[in-house]
Amino acid sequence: MCLGVVLIILGLVCAGYGYTQNNTLEAQISSLLQSGATNPGTIFIFLGIGVAIVGVLLCIYSIVRKK
């Protein structure tokens, strides 16, 4: 449970850092889809979202397992 909460916080911080690296999320995604080029901000955003999802799944798993 504790690891899941830490991963959620880490994921949100990482996504927030990536968002501040670039202009907007829409501009980053359109740049990725049109030219295929990624910048560090986009990588941090997707990495942060992934880590946060893993954290949520760990929290849910630990709550279900306790019952």
GUVEX-237190 format. One line per field, with one value per atom (N, C-alpha, C): residue number from 1; residue in three letters; atom name; y, x, z. Coordinates in steps of 0.1 Angstrom, whole numbers, plus 5000, padded with zeros to 4 digits. Each point is the difference from the previous one (the first is absolute). Last residue first. Layout:
// residues N
seq	[NUM	...]
type	[Ala	...]
atom	[CA	...]
c2	[Y	...]
c1	[X	...]
c3	[Z	...]
***
This chain:
// residues 67
seq	[67	67	67	66	66	66	65	65	65	64	64	64	63	63	63	62	62	62	61	61	61	60	60	60	59	59	59	58	58	58	57	57	57	56	56	56	55	55	55	54	54	54	53	53	53	52	52	52	51	51	51	50	50	50	49	49	49	48	48	48	47	47	47	46	46	46	45	45	45	44	44	44	43	43	43	42	42	42	41	41	41	40	40	40	39	39	39	38	38	38	37	37	37	36	36	36	35	35	35	34	34	34	33	33	33	32	32	32	31	31	31	30	30	30	29	29	29	28	28	28	27	27	27	26	26	26	25	25	25	24	24	24	23	23	23	22	22	22	21	21	21	20	20	20	19	19	19	18	18	18	17	17	17	16	16	16	15	15	15	14	14	14	13	13	13	12	12	12	11	11	11	10	10	10	9	9	9	8	8	8	7	7	7	6	6	6	5	5	5	4	4	4	3	3	3	2	2	2	1	1	1]
type	[Lys	Lys	Lys	Lys	Lys	Lys	Arg	Arg	Arg	Val	Val	Val	Ile	Ile	Ile	Ser	Ser	Ser	Tyr	Tyr	Tyr	Ile	Ile	Ile	Cys	Cys	Cys	Leu	Leu	Leu	Leu	Leu	Leu	Val	Val	Val	Gly	Gly	Gly	Val	Val	Val	Ile	Ile	Ile	Ala	Ala	Ala	Val	Val	Val	Gly	Gly	Gly	Ile	Ile	Ile	Gly	Gly	Gly	Leu	Leu	Leu	Phe	Phe	Phe	Ile	Ile	Ile	Phe	Phe	Phe	Ile	Ile	Ile	Thr	Thr	Thr	Gly	Gly	Gly	Pro	Pro	Pro	Asn	Asn	Asn	Thr	Thr	Thr	Ala	Ala	Ala	Gly	Gly	Gly	Ser	Ser	Ser	Gln	Gln	Gln	Leu	Leu	Leu	Leu	Leu	Leu	Ser	Ser	Ser	Ser	Ser	Ser	Ile	Ile	Ile	Gln	Gln	Gln	Ala	Ala	Ala	Glu	Glu	Glu	Leu	Leu	Leu	Thr	Thr	Thr	Asn	Asn	Asn	Asn	Asn	Asn	Gln	Gln	Gln	Thr	Thr	Thr	Tyr	Tyr	Tyr	Gly	Gly	Gly	Tyr	Tyr	Tyr	Gly	Gly	Gly	Ala	Ala	Ala	Cys	Cys	Cys	Val	Val	Val	Leu	Leu	Leu	Gly	Gly	Gly	Leu	Leu	Leu	Ile	Ile	Ile	Ile	Ile	Ile	Leu	Leu	Leu	Val	Val	Val	Val	Val	Val	Gly	Gly	Gly	Leu	Leu	Leu	Cys	Cys	Cys	Met	Met	Met]
atom	[N	CA	C	N	CA	C	N	CA	C	N	CA	C	N	CA	C	N	CA	C	N	CA	C	N	CA	C	N	CA	C	N	CA	C	N	CA	C	N	CA	C	N	CA	C	N	CA	C	N	CA	C	N	CA	C	N	CA	C	N	CA	C	N	CA	C	N	CA	C	N	CA	C	N	CA	C	N	CA	C	N	CA	C	N	CA	C	N	CA	C	N	CA	C	N	CA	C	N	CA	C	N	CA	C	N	CA	C	N	CA	C	N	CA	C	N	CA	C	N	CA	C	N	CA	C	N	CA	C	N	CA	C	N	CA	C	N	CA	C	N	CA	C	N	CA	C	N	CA	C	N	CA	C	N	CA	C	N	CA	C	N	CA	C	N	CA	C	N	CA	C	N	CA	C	N	CA	C	N	CA	C	N	CA	C	N	CA	C	N	CA	C	N	CA	C	N	CA	C	N	CA	C	N	CA	C	N	CA	C	N	CA	C	N	CA	C	N	CA	C	N	CA	C	N	CA	C	N	CA	C	N	CA	C]
c2	[4919	4995	4986	5024	5000	4994	5006	4989	4999	5037	4988	4988	5041	5001	4987	5004	4998	5001	5008	4986	4998	5044	4992	4985	5029	5004	4991	4996	4994	5003	5020	4986	4993	5046	4998	4985	5012	5002	4998	4997	4989	5002	5036	4989	4987	5037	5003	4989	4999	4997	5002	5011	4986	4996	5046	4994	4985	5023	5003	4994	4996	4992	5002	5027	4986	4991	5045	4999	4986	5009	5001	4999	5001	4988	5000	5039	4990	4987	5035	5003	4989	5000	4995	5002	4995	5009	4995	4977	5003	5009	4987	5004	5003	4989	4988	5003	5029	4998	4988	5008	5006	4997	4987	4993	5005	5020	4986	4993	5045	4999	4985	5009	5003	4999	4997	4988	5002	5036	4989	4988	5038	5002	4989	4998	4999	5002	5008	4986	4997	5045	4994	4985	5027	5009	4994	4980	5004	5009	4982	5001	5005	4991	5013	5001	4959	5010	5014	4964	4999	5010	4996	5005	5000	4981	5015	5006	4953	5005	5016	4977	4999	5005	5000	5009	5000	4968	5014	5010	4956	5001	5014	4989	5001	5002	4991	5014	5002	4957	5010	5014	4965	5000	5010	4994	5006	5001	4976	5014	5008	4953	5005	5015	4977	5001	5006	4990	5012	5002	4962	5012	5012]
c1	[4912	4987	4998	5041	4998	4986	5013	5007	4998	4984	4992	5006	5023	4987	4992	5041	5002	4988	4998	5003	5002	4993	4988	5003	5037	4991	4987	5030	5005	4992	4988	4997	5006	5009	4986	4996	5044	4998	4985	5012	5006	4997	4989	4991	5004	5029	4988	4990	5038	5004	4988	4994	5002	5003	4998	4987	5001	5040	4993	4986	5025	5006	4993	4988	4995	5006	5015	4985	4995	5046	4997	4985	5014	5004	4997	4993	4990	5003	5031	4988	4989	5043	5000	4987	4995	5009	4999	4991	4996	5010	4981	5011	4995	4974	5006	5011	4968	5014	5007	4953	5002	5015	4983	4993	5004	5020	5003	4993	4990	5013	5005	4958	5000	5013	4998	4994	4999	5015	5010	4994	4973	5011	5010	4964	4995	5011	5009	4999	4995	5027	4987	5000	5043	4989	4987	5046	4995	4988	5022	5011	4996	4970	5006	5012	4977	4991	5006	5023	5000	4991	5000	5013	5001	4962	5000	5013	4997	4992	4999	5024	5007	4991	4981	5011	5007	4967	4994	5011	5013	4994	4995	5015	5011	4995	4968	5006	5011	4981	4990	5006	5025	5001	4990	5000	5013	5000	4965	4998	5012	5002	4991	4998	5026	5007	4991	4981	5009	5007	4973	4992	5009]
c3	[5022	5003	4999	4989	5014	5004	4954	5006	5015	4975	4997	5007	5003	5007	4998	4977	5014	5008	4953	5003	5015	4985	4999	5003	4999	5011	5000	4964	5012	5012	4959	5000	5012	4995	5003	5000	4987	5014	5004	4955	5007	5015	4973	4998	5007	5001	5008	4998	4973	5014	5009	4955	5001	5015	4988	5000	5002	4997	5012	5001	4960	5011	5013	4963	4998	5011	5001	5002	4999	4991	5014	5003	4955	5006	5015	4976	4996	5007	5005	5007	4997	4976	5014	5008	4948	5008	5014	4948	5014	5006	4948	5008	5014	4960	5007	5009	4973	4995	5006	5008	4987	4995	5044	4990	4986	5038	5000	4989	5007	4995	4999	5020	4986	4993	5047	4994	4985	5025	5001	4993	5004	4990	5000	5031	4987	4989	5046	4997	4986	5011	5004	4996	5003	4999	5006	5019	4986	5001	5039	4991	4986	5037	5001	4990	5003	4995	5000	5019	4985	4994	5047	4995	4985	5020	5002	4995	5001	4989	5001	5034	4987	4989	5043	4999	4987	5008	4999	4999	5008	4987	4997	5044	4990	4986	5033	5002	4990	5000	4995	5001	5019	4985	4994	5047	4995	4985	5019	5002	4996	4998	4990	5001	5032	4988	4989	5042	5001	4987	5003	5000	5000]
***
